[in-house]
Amino acid sequence: MEIESGGYAETELSSFDVIIVGAGPTGLACGIELKKLGIDTMIVDKGCLVNSLYNYPTHMTFFTTPELLEIGDIPMTSLNEKPTRTEALKYYRRVAEHYKVNVHQYERVQSLDGVDGDFTVVTDLGVYKAKKIILSTGYYDVPKMLDVPGEELPKVIHYYREAHPYYNHDVLVVGAKNSAAIAALELYWTGARVTLVHRGPEIHRHVKYWIKPNIENRIKNGEITGYFNTRVVEIREKSVVLETPEGVEEVANDFVFAMTGYTPDWTFLNAAGITLDPETQKPRTNPDTLESERRGVFLAGVIVAGMHTNEIFIENGRFHGLQIATAIAEMLG
């Protein structure tokens, strides 16, 4: 039977109580808590399961302990005091399998239409109905761009994975926070010729205490070339043009790692009806339910913090699952 819904003609529309956009740890936590309450839920993600964690450096170790990453009352184990990326990916796969959560991977949401109780979600693979929506899209999938000529070249990389492919190459790292410092050090240890560029005067003060003196000493000794109060103005095939305090300088370059941070996907969120409060730079949400200004649409994870992305991490965002699931269960009766 062909039906019409919100202007979409489909032979059949799959219908759910809740659709969650984003299959990161917080999205999974939401799906698990809803399933515990018997609420029919689908999770959809444009990438793989916990896609943001997958994009972390291959050999990364978390700065936190295993119990602070746990969701769904499933213990997380680690060979050492702090878990690795590989251990985290294995853990979240295990949790998803344990609860049999309905996750649609590699399916991008294109639009969100309708009103509370009758939403239509259109993806690149299908059209679905839902009574409630949870947006848990994180921020790690959208890199902050340098906005300079040549940034579209294949040599420009926004996600550092591992150092080996860059052995014996001229590599530029842009940024001076944890990710940039770690990338620069690993690239140097692997035999790359590393240059670090930062628009500020020094390595960021929030870089981890065991990393900061290491990168500073490498720069002081000339093992890593450091340019501060400097910005990239152009990226060329075999070089990079820098604007330094001493003037414009062109340096040899094979690869550029733009470790300038990431941001929530505000293009998608704005299209979904989510805007920022001009004063707080955070979305307007009910603090008890995390329902947004758009009735029936809830926010979970880092996007609750808006532009203050350093306020919410896996460690505290994971609790949004129970908070939202409880609120939705009461609303659905």
C-alpha positions, 0 to 999 in steps of 0.5 A, a space after each residue: 500500500 502506498 501512503 503519503 506522509 509529510 510530502 513523501 510517497 513511500 510503499 511503507 514507512 518504518 516507524 519507531 518510537 524514537 530515532 537517535 541521530 549519532 551512534 557514538 557512546 552517548 547515542 548508544 547510551 540513549 539507545 540502551 536506556 530506551 531499550 531497557 524501558 521497552 521503547 522501540 528505537 533506531 540509531 542512525 549514523 553517517 559513519 561507523 559505530 562510535 565513528 568519532 573514536 574510530 577517527 582517533 589516532 590508532 595507538 591513542 591512550 585515553 586520559 581517563 580510566 575505564 569505568 568513566 567510559 562505561 555505558 549500559 552497566 557493562 564493565 570495561 576492562 583494560 590491560 593498563 590503568 588507562 584504556 586504548 582506542 582499540 580497547 574502547 572500540 572493542 568495548 562499544 562493539 561488545 555493548 552494542 551486541 549485548 543489547 542488540 541495539 538497532 544501529 544503521 551505520 553509514 546512513 546519512 540523515 538529510 532532513 528532519 521534518 514534522 512535529 512532536 509525535 509525528 516526525 519524518 526522518 529522511 536519509 540517503 537510504 530511506 524514510 522513517 517515522 518517529 514520535 521523538 528524536 534525539 540528536 547526539 551528533 558529537 563534534 569530532 566529525 567536522 574539522 575546523 578549516 584553515 580557510 587558506 588556498 590549497 587546503 583542498 589538496 590531498 596532502 592536507 589531513 585533518 585526522 592524525 592516525 599514525 606516523 609510519 607513512 610519513 617517515 623521511 618526509 617534510 611534515 607541518 603540524 598546525 596547532 599547539 594543543 594535545 592532539 597537535 603536540 602528540 602528532 608532532 612528537 610521534 611524527 618526529 620519533 618515526 623519522 619525519 622532519 617536523 615543523 609545528 606552526 601555532 598562531 599563539 605565542 607558545 604551546 597551549 597551557 592545557 597540554 597534558 603535563 607529561 607531553 608539554 615539556 617533551 614537545 617544548 624541549 624538542 623545539 628548544 633543541 631544534 629537533 622540531 622546528 617551531 613557528 609561533 605567532 605564525 599562521 599558514 597563508 597558502 598550501 602548495 604542492 611541495 611547500 607551505 607559505 607562512 606569515 611569521 613575525 619576521 615576514 613571509 616564509 616558504 618552507 618545504 612540505 609534503 604533508 600538512 596535519 591541520 590539528 585545529 580542532 573540531 566543531 558540532 555540525 551546526 549546518 545540520 543542527 540549524 536545519 533541524 531547528 536547533 539554534 544557540 542562545 546568543 548569550 550562552 552560546 549553548 542550545 536552549 534545552 530543558 535542564 531536566 529533560 534535555 528537550 530542545 526548543 523544538 518540541 520532541 527533539 532532544 539533545 545529548 552529548 557534547 552538543 548540549 554545551 554548544 560552542 563550549 565543547 570542552 565542557 562535555 565528554 564521554 565521561 559526563 555525556 553518557 549520563 544523558 542517556 538515562 536522563 532523556 530515556 526517563 523523560 521520553 518514557 513519561 511523555 509516551 506514557 
